[in-house]
Amino acid sequence: MSQKETKKSLVLFGKSNYKWMLVGVVFIAAGMLLMAGGKSADPNVFNVNEVYSFRRITLAPIMMIIGFLIEIYALFKKA
């Protein structure tokens, strides 16, 4: 076995793996940002439409799940 083959087999992740990981992190961060907020100006008033909006209840968790699936793909992708 040559030195080149030994060096190549020691590399755990390739450049494309890191790119996919970065894409996954962006999706997860976007989901977290979409979920944030909801503070009311008046603490005595509860705004149901703001807290339970489509963005916070549906879109943000879907974005985060997509991000985690991308991360899993990036980890198992051949280098």
N, C-alpha and C positions, 0 to 999 in steps of 0.2 A: 504494500500500500504506500503510495507516494505521500509527500508532505502536503500537497495541494488537497488531496482527498481527505486527509485527516483534518485539515483546517476547515474545509467546507462542512464536514459532518459535525463540527463543534458549534457552528452557528445555529442558534436556536430560532431566531426570527429573521426574516428578510425585510427588505425595504417596504414591500407591499403590505406585510403584516402590520408594520408600524403605521402605515397610511390608513389601513382599515381600523386600527385601534383609535387613531385620532378622530376618524369619522364617527365612531361609536361614542367617544367621549363628548363630541359636539352634540350628538343627538340626546345624550343623557343630560347634559348641561342645559340644552334648550327645553327639555321636559321639566327640569327643576325650575327654570325661570318662568315658564308658562304656569306652573303651579303656585308660584309665589304671589304675595299680595293679598288683597281682600280686606284690608284694614278700613274700618269705617271711621268717618270723621266724628260721629257721635257714638260713643260706646253703648248707649242705651237703645240704639236702633240696630236691629239685625236685618241685613239686606240678603234675603234668600237668593235672589237672582245673581248677586255678585259672588257669593260663597259657592253656590252650587251651579256655576256656569259650565257650559259645554267645554270651555277651554281647560278648566281645572279638573273636572271629573272625567272627561273622556280623552281629550286631545293630549294632555300632558302625560298621563300614564301610558298611552299608546306610543308616544315619542320615546319614553324611557325604555319600554319593552323592546322597541326596535333597536335602540342603542345597545341594550344588553345582548340582544341576538347578534348584532354586528360584532360586538366584542368577543362573543363565543366563536363566531366564524373566524375572526382574526387570529384567535389563539390556536385553532385547529387547522388553519390553512397551511399547506405545505410551503416551506420557505423557498 
